[in-house]
Amino acid sequence: MSALELIQVAKSAAASVALASINTRNAVLRELASSLRLRSNEVLKANALDLQMGIANGMAQGLQDRLRLDEARIESLAKAVEEILEFPDPIGETVTSKTLPNGIQLSQVRVPFGLIGMIYEARPNVTIDIAALAIKSGNALVLRGGSAAEQTNEALIAIVGDALKSQSLDPNSVVTVDRFGRDGAVAIMHARGLVDVLIPRGSAGLIKTVVEESKVPVIETGDGVVHIFVDSTADLQKAVPVVINSKVQRPSVCNSLETLLVHKDVAEEFLPVLSAELNKSNVIVHCCERSLLLMPGAVAATEQDWSTEYLSLELSVRVVDSLDAALEHIAKYSTRHTESILTRDTASAARFQAEVDSAVVMVNTSTRFTDGGEFGFGAEVGVSTQKLHARGPMGLTVLTSTKWLVNGDGQVRS
């Protein structure tokens, strides 16, 4: 069948999940978590083939890291499914209710979207995260996970399909159009009336393409030109590990630090110490003129560096004269994902959180905490940098819409 026909099949299968009881949906998730552990070898074999192909094609190290699965990462996926399993059922939850003066009763309740589309790149963990969240929220899925992870995603979706079948739900409620290549992605983007909402997750180029080409509603996830500002009052001993964690722990993800701003009053004390720690992890540092003098082995930053999402062991550093200058820099170059200030001044912290227009604005902590799992969502759909419907890490309730239930007793409008 064609990609469009496969999407139509998934749309028809959506009712199978939407009408399933919470006990049935939870049983699917329980089976999914168990099967991920029991069938990890087939997933790892498929993943090894994808990695081998990626390396042969010159895949960047950051993408290799996102693509790579091992026993620990599969166990982490299984645990995330089990966390989602424990959440209350979002479907049917009453958002608000009231009784009108004429006796009519109104209630706004959560309902599934229906068929959710997702287009993403070299991120097989997303396949399980979104499948578990969709099943829990009563939705069907059509996925385009990209050619780089095609073998891995095929193995994972087979496991999801078997988990659905174990509870007599239609396995076609979670399908992939990967075999159709770009035509599959185009089919999802153009499937107005079939796909209820589309979520892209990946590079800035992929997201831009989806936003511009899609004929179905899009929840836009953004790339992460993420900033930390080290204020003049920062606890510098705590600041070093926060910056290192933000950059080094997993540089290939969107919540990793890309640009560090340092107040001029602490630059001479802070940057040489930080430089030594960054060198231990082989971080390439792109410096402004002032910071270049304080960080041995760094290279001169270009204008392009301030708006670059490296997704690797690279970092831009700029010395600024004030909080005002830091706010100005962030306003100009941020992608509105995550920013953090390190400070002991409560007024500066409050001003930073009030004035920075990003999805997540932090004080005295690592940017790596911008994550659905860390926020207690079990897993995440992505991090939304838009302002409609959802913003920040997106969890279970983001995959629901609402409808109004109206109950009367013969009332007529005068």
QUIPE-V414110 format. One line per field, one symbol per residue. psi: psi as a letter, one per 40 degrees, with the letter a starting at -180 (. if undefined). burial: I if it has 24 or more other ideal C-beta (glycine too) atoms within 12 Angstrom, else O. A space follows every 10 residues. Layout:
BEGIN
psi: ???
burial: ???
END
This chain:
BEGIN
psi: iidddddddd ddedddddei iddddddddd ddddddddfd dddddddddd ddddddefhi dddddddhia dddddddddd dddddeiihd hehhdiiihi deehhihhih iidchhihhi hfgddddddd ddddddefii ihigeiddfd dddddddddd ddddddffih eeehiifdee adddddddde fhedhdihhi haiddddddd dddieiihhh iiigghihhh ideihddddd dddddddddg eeieeihdhh hhhddedddd dddddddddd efhhhhiidd ddeegheiih iidddeehhd fagihhhhhi eidddddddd ddeiefchii hhiehddddd dddddhgidh hihfiieeeg hdddeeedii dahheaehdi hahhadedei aiihhhhafe iih.
burial: OOIIOIIIII IOIIOIIIOI OIOIIIIIII IIIOIIIOII OIIIOIIOII IOIIOOOOIO OIIIIIIIIO OOIIOIIIII IIIIIOIOII IOIOOOOOOO OOOOOOOOOI IIIIIIIIII IIIIIIIIII IIIIIIIIII IIIIIIIIII IIIIIIIIII IIIIOOIOII IIIIIIIIII OOOIIIIIIO IOOIIIIIII IIIIOIIOII IOOIOIIIII IIIIIIIIII IIIIOIOOII OIIIIIIIII IIIIIIIIII IIIIOIIOOI IIIIIOIIOO OOIIIIIIOI IOOIIOOIOO IOOOIIIIII IIIIIIIIII OOIOOIIOII OOIIIIIIII IIIOOOOIIO OIOOOIOIII IIIIIIIIII IIIIOOIIII IIIIIIOOOI IIIIIIIIII IOOOOOOOOO OOOO
END
